[in-house]
Amino acid sequence: MAKDMRSWIAQLDEAGLLARITKAVDPRTQMGALLWQARDRALFFENLTGFPGWRCLGQAPGDIDYAALAFECERDEMVPEFVRRSDVLGATRMVSSGPVKERVLIGDAIDITTWPIHQAGIRDGGPFIASGLMIAKNPKNNRRNMSFHRLQLKGPRKTGALLYPRHNWLNFQAYETNGKAMPVAIMIGHHPMYYFAAATTTEYGVDELEIASSLLEEEVELVKCETVDIEVPAHAEIVIEGEILAHVREEEGPFSEFQDYYLAGAGKHPVLQISAVTMRKDAIFKNIQNGAEVEGCVYHKVPMSGQILRRIRTVGGYADIKNVLVLPGIFGVVIQMTPRYHGEAKNVMMAALSGEYHHPKVVIAVDEDVDIFNYADVLWALSTRVNAQEDVVVIPGTKVHAMDPACPQFGTPGSPGWHRVGGKMMIDATKPPTCDPDRRFEFERLYPMGGETVRLEDYLPAGSPPMRKRGTVPARP
């Protein structure tokens, strides 16, 4: 049986990570707050004010810790597991039909204003579809691309579309240069592996649906759209079909974005005109709350961490890289490694700052005795292992992410020249390298006497409430 959003809901439920909300919830005025607060479990809304018959899923996963459930591995193994699964592209297969074809709506039969599209933040320009994965084709070679694009609700058959200057923007430019609209399909609601795949940046022309197949470890079944020449996953909840209009721009935004700010990216953006909708007969709508350390950020952190890990392992004769984690706001990266030589950590960090993604502008290197998923531990390494005059390097005048509000903007959103310029920073918070064992020994972390065998829970009186602890005793070096 193909993995889809419903199998994922069942998996969350079985793991105790799903809360079913039966009390009435208004997607426009209440859902954003509920999703924001639900960091430790997914929310499945079964009673939506003003939207009878609809159900909705959000915050699934809303935290990096339980994203590992999708990979069926431990949290610390999730990023290496992403790399392992995506080393070889998977396969797609055309089928005649699928659940997403149970209802077909064409033209004026469509009214997406009747869908439970939530408003995430108080300053948002209105409700946005943040869970839509846009599938479009390169008009020269017909290769598919699937990626995240926020879609602002503008009418029954119309949305705004922020096309960040990456692969689908290049596709759109190829159409618009010839005065043509770009056919697109927007998939809403599927297994999280599709979302991880869509957030994976690699060479232009790689089909993210094949990456999804690799991550799922199964073939992706596809069906043809009704009104555009695009193939879409057969087991999705909803697919929107339409065109991004050529030479049409309208005000779009503000929107609660991944950095925890509203205004980045707001401006004149392209417009989507909807021609058809196909969906399951009892479709479940997927809402994604954006911001730092919520679902929208989680989908980007895992593949970005994985792609950086894959590349920096090859630096300087294959560096000893243990793990990588993108930090809150996804402009920062922490690398867990064992430095072998003086200066090796800086070589690795330079590679992390200049890769497939525009986001990284701050990179921190730490040793394997630092838990990179514990931000307090990372801060401890910064406080105790950094000599600022030697271990902090700032590289000025680099191209940074176009939606980084801390850096000056050039051009305008929605135009070909849109970009920002700013500094990038490397912080070496590693111990001295293994080639200097005496100096490295001075930075060995304290380890409690009896740490291998003594556990606090064995000494508490029966019935005692659980104690708030810093964590488990670390592995002895």
Protein Blocks (a to p, Z undefined) as FASTA:
>chain_A
ZZdfklmmmmmmmnopaccdfbdcdfklmmmmmmmmmmmbccddfbdghiahiacdehia
fbfklmmmmnopafklmmmmmmmmmmpccdddddfbdfklmpccehjlpcfklpccdcfb
fkbgbdcdfkbccddddfklopacddddddddfbfkbccdddddbfklmmmmmmmmnopa
cdddddehiafklmmmmmpccdehiafklmmmmmnopacdddddfkbccdddfkbfbdcd
ddddehiacdedjdddfkopakgopacddddddfbdcddfkbccddddedehiaklmmmm
mmmmmmmmmmmmmgghiaadfbdcddehilaccdddddfbghklmmmmmmmmmcfblklm
cdcdddfkbcfklmklmmmmmmmmccfklmpccdehiacdfklmkbccehjehiaklccd
dddddddfbdcdfklmmlmmmmpccddehklmpcfklmgcehiacdddfbdcdddZZ
